[in-house]
């Protein structure tokens, strides 16, 4: 019977398998090193590119700062000019405003007079509510003003009217006027007239009239 010794072959195979594992491990290590080097190089390149971009932006900012180094001073001068102009406009309005307001009152209380208003907005308002408009046939002589006081654009007006309806019409015209804002009636009371009523003889001596007072704010144009 022939006997074959296979032990040296098994040992050779184990040694070969060990060498293969070492080679594979070395190749894997080399591959990892290559990948690390590639990633590191790419990261360094991106960092350098970002640094270059930052430097370019910094240089541009420095150039712009040099070009507009007086920008804040210019803005301050503009703001100061606008403040002075606003003060001048305020003084002019305060000086000329009362004249326009008195003219507005004259228009309201004159024949065929009407308040100064936005016609488009007014037409839309009376389209929605016809009762909100003023009475074009109202007789302005049915109201007379006895006191007009204005301070810091706040006004108080008192006077007399033949009826409460006349007071309502007068205040309606005031509220429609673009010169008055936040107008409100303070009080009404019956009193003896201090003047002779229009188109009467001795009726004014006995018939009481409606004394009214209202306040509001003036918006100078």
C-alpha positions in Angstrom: 0.0 0.0 0.0 1.4 3.4 -1.0 1.3 6.2 1.6 1.5 9.9 0.6 2.5 12.6 3.1 0.3 15.7 2.6 1.5 17.6 5.6 4.0 19.8 3.7 1.4 20.7 1.2 -1.0 21.9 3.9 1.7 23.9 5.5 2.6 25.5 2.2 -1.1 26.4 1.6 -1.4 28.0 5.0 1.8 30.0 4.4 0.4 31.1 1.1 -2.9 32.1 2.6 -1.1 34.1 5.3 1.0 35.9 2.6 -2.2 36.7 0.7 -3.8 38.2 3.8 -0.7 40.3 4.5 -0.7 41.5 0.9 -4.5 42.3 1.0 -4.0 44.1 4.3 -1.1 46.1 2.8 -3.1 47.0 -0.3 -6.0 48.1 1.9 -3.7 50.2 4.0 -2.1 51.7 0.9 -5.6 52.4 -0.5 -6.7 54.1 2.7 -3.5 56.2 2.6 -4.2 57.2 -1.0 -7.8 58.1 -0.2 -6.7 60.1 2.8 -4.1 62.0 0.7 -6.6 62.7 -2.0 -9.3 64.0 0.4 -6.7 66.0 2.3 -5.4 67.6 -0.8 -8.9 68.4 -2.0 -9.7 69.9 1.4 -6.6 72.0 1.4 -7.3 73.2 -2.1 -10.9 74.2 -1.1 -9.5 76.0 2.0 -6.9 77.8 0.0 -9.6 78.8 -2.6 -11.9 80.1 0.2 -9.0 82.0 1.7 -8.2 83.6 -1.7 -11.9 84.5 -2.1 -12.0 86.0 1.4 -8.9 88.0 0.6 -10.5 89.3 -2.6 -13.7 90.3 -0.7 -11.6 92.0 2.0 -9.7 93.9 -0.6 -13.0 95.0 -2.3 -14.4 96.1 1.1 -11.3 98.1 1.8 -11.6 99.8 -1.6 -15.2 100.6 -1.0 -14.5 101.9 2.5 -11.9 104.3 1.0 -14.4 105.4 -1.6 -17.2 106.1 0.8 -15.1 107.1 3.9 -17.3 110.3 4.1 -20.5 108.5 3.6 -21.7 108.7 7.2 -20.8 112.4 7.3 -22.9 113.0 4.1 -25.8 111.1 5.7 -25.6 113.2 8.8 -25.6 116.4 6.8 -28.7 115.2 4.8 -30.5 114.3 8.0 -29.7 117.7 9.5 -30.9 119.5 6.4 -34.1 117.5 6.4 -34.6 118.4 10.1 -34.1 122.1 9.4 -36.4 122.0 6.4 -39.1 120.3 8.4 -38.8 123.0 11.1 -39.1 125.7 8.4 -42.2 124.0 6.9 -43.7 123.7 10.3 -43.2 127.4 10.9 -44.6 128.3 7.5 -47.6 126.1 8.1 -48.3 127.6 11.5 -48.0 131.1 10.1 -50.2 130.5 7.0 -52.4 127.7 8.3 -54.9 129.7 10.3 -55.6 131.9 7.3 -56.5 128.9 5.2 -58.7 127.5 8.0 -60.6 130.8 8.3 -61.0 130.8 4.6 -62.4 127.2 4.9 -64.9 128.3 7.5 -65.8 131.2 5.2 -66.4 128.7 2.3 -68.5 126.5 4.6 -70.7 129.4 5.8 -71.3 131.2 2.5 -73.8 131.0 -0.3 -73.3 127.9 -2.3 -70.3 127.2 -0.1 -68.9 123.7 0.4 -66.1 122.2 2.4 -62.8 121.4 0.7 -62.7 117.6 0.2 -61.7 114.8 -2.1 -64.5 114.7 -4.6 -63.9 111.1 -5.6 -63.9 109.9 -2.1 -67.0 112.0 -1.3 -68.9 110.7 -4.3 -68.1 107.1 -3.2 -69.2 107.9 0.3 -72.6 109.3 -0.7 -73.1 106.5 -3.1 -72.9 104.1 -0.1 -74.8 106.4 2.3 -76.6 109.4 0.7 -77.5 110.8 4.1 -73.7 111.3 4.8 -73.4 114.2 2.3 -74.0 117.8 3.1 -77.1 119.7 2.1 -76.4 121.9 -0.8 -79.5 124.0 -0.2 -78.7 124.8 3.4 -79.0 128.4 4.4 -75.6 129.4 5.9 -77.3 132.3 7.7 -78.9 129.9 10.1 -75.5 129.5 12.0 -73.1 132.1 13.3 -69.8 131.7 15.1 -69.1 133.7 18.2 -65.8 132.3 19.3 -62.8 130.6 17.5 -59.8 129.6 19.5 -56.8 127.6 18.1 -53.7 126.5 19.9 -51.1 123.8 18.9 -53.5 122.9 16.0 -56.3 122.1 18.5 -59.4 124.3 17.9 -62.5 125.1 19.8 -65.4 126.8 18.0 -68.6 128.0 19.7 -71.6 129.7 18.2 -75.4 129.7 17.8 -77.8 128.1 15.4 -81.5 128.3 14.8 -82.1 124.6 15.3 -80.2 121.4 16.2 -80.5 120.4 12.5 -78.5 123.5 11.6 -75.8 122.5 14.1 -75.7 119.0 12.7 -75.3 120.4 9.1 -72.5 122.7 10.2 -70.7 120.0 12.0 -71.2 117.6 9.0 -69.5 120.1 6.8 -66.7 120.5 9.3 -66.1 116.8 9.5 -66.1 116.5 5.7 -63.5 119.2 5.4 -59.9 118.1 4.8 -58.7 120.8 7.1 -60.3 119.3 10.3 -59.8 116.0 11.9 -61.1 114.3 15.1 -63.9 116.9 15.4 -66.6 116.3 18.0 -69.5 118.1 19.5 -68.9 119.1 23.2 -72.3 120.6 24.2 -75.5 122.2 23.0 -77.9 124.3 25.0 -80.9 126.5 24.4 -80.2 130.2 25.0 -81.5 133.6 24.1 -80.1 135.0 20.9 -77.6 137.8 21.1 -78.4 139.1 17.6 -81.5 139.5 15.6 -82.4 136.4 13.7 -82.5 136.7 9.9 -85.8 137.3 8.2 -87.7 137.9 11.4 -89.1 141.0 13.1 -89.5 140.5 16.8 -89.2 136.8 16.8 -85.6 136.9 17.8 -86.4 138.5 21.1 -88.4 135.5 22.3 -87.3 132.5 20.3 -84.4 130.6 21.8 -81.5 129.5 19.7 -79.1 126.5 20.1 -75.8 127.4 21.5 -73.1 124.9 20.5 -69.4 124.2 21.1 -67.2 121.7 19.5 -63.5 120.9 19.4 -61.2 119.3 16.9 -57.8 119.2 15.4 -56.6 121.3 12.4 -54.6 119.8 9.6 -52.8 122.5 7.7 -52.2 121.9 4.1 
